[in-house]
């Protein structure tokens, strides 16, 4: 059975209060079995984020936020899901 890989481009548009130009970017190859948590870790590695002290959040085309859900920070009417459980094909 042939394995289908996803090609994901990530551009860093800002950091430490500055907008970056040209934008540094990376292209990732990911299996459909990978989670958004796996992608977040790969992004941290690729951009040399050694401290891992920032929050992870992805927003899907339908407006769903993938993050580490926290009832104290949830916005009313907004859909949040745990990014550690959602697989990448969900965004395709």
SULSULSUL-V745879 format. One record per pair of residues at least 4 apart in sequence whose C-alpha atoms are under 7 Angstrom apart, sorted by sequence separation. I is the first residue (numbers start at 1). J is the second residue. D is the distance in Angstrom with one decimal. If there is no record, write none. Layout:
i=[I	I]
j=[J	J]
d=[D	D]
This chain:
i=[14	15	30	34	35	36	37	38	39	40	41	42	43	44	45	59	60	70	82	14	44	59	60	13	14	59	13	58	59	57	58	57	58	13	57	12	56	69	11	12	69	11	12	67	69	11	65	66	67	68	10	11	64	65	66	67	68	10	40	64	65	66	67	9	10	66	9	8	9	7	8	7	8	7	6	7	5	6	5	6	5	6	4	5	60	37	36	37	36	35	35	36	35	36	35	36	34	35	33	34	32	32	32]
j=[18	19	34	38	39	40	41	42	43	44	45	46	47	48	49	63	64	74	86	19	49	64	65	19	20	65	20	65	66	65	66	66	67	23	67	23	67	80	23	24	81	24	25	80	82	25	79	80	81	82	25	26	79	80	81	82	83	26	56	80	81	82	83	26	27	83	27	27	28	27	28	28	29	29	29	30	29	30	30	31	31	32	31	32	91	83	83	84	84	84	85	86	86	87	87	88	87	88	87	88	87	88	89]
d=[5.5	6.6	6.6	5.9	6.5	6.1	6.3	6.3	6.1	6.2	6.3	6.0	6.1	5.9	6.1	6.0	5.3	6.3	6.8	4.3	4.7	5.7	6.5	5.9	5.3	4.6	5.4	5.8	6.1	6.8	5.0	5.5	6.6	5.7	4.6	5.7	5.9	6.5	6.1	5.6	6.6	5.8	6.1	6.9	6.0	4.1	6.2	5.8	6.3	5.3	5.5	6.6	5.1	4.8	4.9	5.3	6.4	5.4	6.8	5.9	6.3	5.7	4.9	5.8	6.3	4.7	4.4	5.6	6.3	6.7	5.0	5.7	6.4	4.9	5.6	6.6	6.2	5.1	5.6	6.2	4.9	6.9	6.8	6.7	6.0	5.7	5.4	4.7	6.1	6.2	6.3	6.2	5.5	6.2	4.1	6.0	5.6	5.5	6.1	6.0	6.8	5.8	5.7]
